[in-house]
Amino acid sequence: MMDSMFYDDDDGRICHQCGGSVGKDGYTNDVGEYYFCSFECFSNYMNETYGEGNWRECKDENEAGGFYEYFENGEWHPDDTFWTEWEDE
């Protein structure tokens, strides 16, 4: 179920960072907890959440289903965020 805070029946997916419409492609996670309309909005969120330089893109999909990871307590941990294109709904 989509979080009503980030999904609007009229406008579709709402960017977690800027509040704009996400459109037909963007960043999310498997359960649709959040959406980002651009890499800029996504990277701003990751910098605010983990700190600049404490997250990175993975070469391959990680065990959390995403393509990013964050650094915490001296180790890299999988993040479940990925970029996608959505079909018309």
PEURNOR-V427291 format. One record per pair of residues at least 12 apart in sequence whose C-alpha atoms are under 8 Angstrom apart, sorted by the first residue. I is the first residue (numbers start at 1). J is the second residue. Records with the same first field share a line. If there is no record, write none. Layout:
# PEURNOR-V427291
I: J, J
This chain:
# PEURNOR-V427291
1: 31
2: 31, 32, 33
3: 32, 33
6: 33, 34, 35
13: 35
14: 35, 36, 37
15: 34, 35, 36, 37, 41
16: 34, 35, 36
17: 36, 41, 42, 44, 45
18: 41
20: 37
21: 37
22: 35, 36, 37, 38
23: 37
24: 85, 86, 87, 88
25: 37, 83, 84, 85, 86
26: 38, 39, 83, 84, 85
27: 39, 42, 81, 82, 83, 84
28: 81, 82, 83, 84
29: 66, 80, 81, 82
30: 65, 80, 81
50: 70, 71
54: 70, 71, 72
55: 68, 69, 70, 71
56: 68, 69, 70
57: 69
62: 78, 79, 80
63: 78
64: 78, 79, 80
65: 79, 80, 81, 82
66: 78, 79, 80, 81, 82
67: 79, 80, 81, 82
68: 80, 81, 82
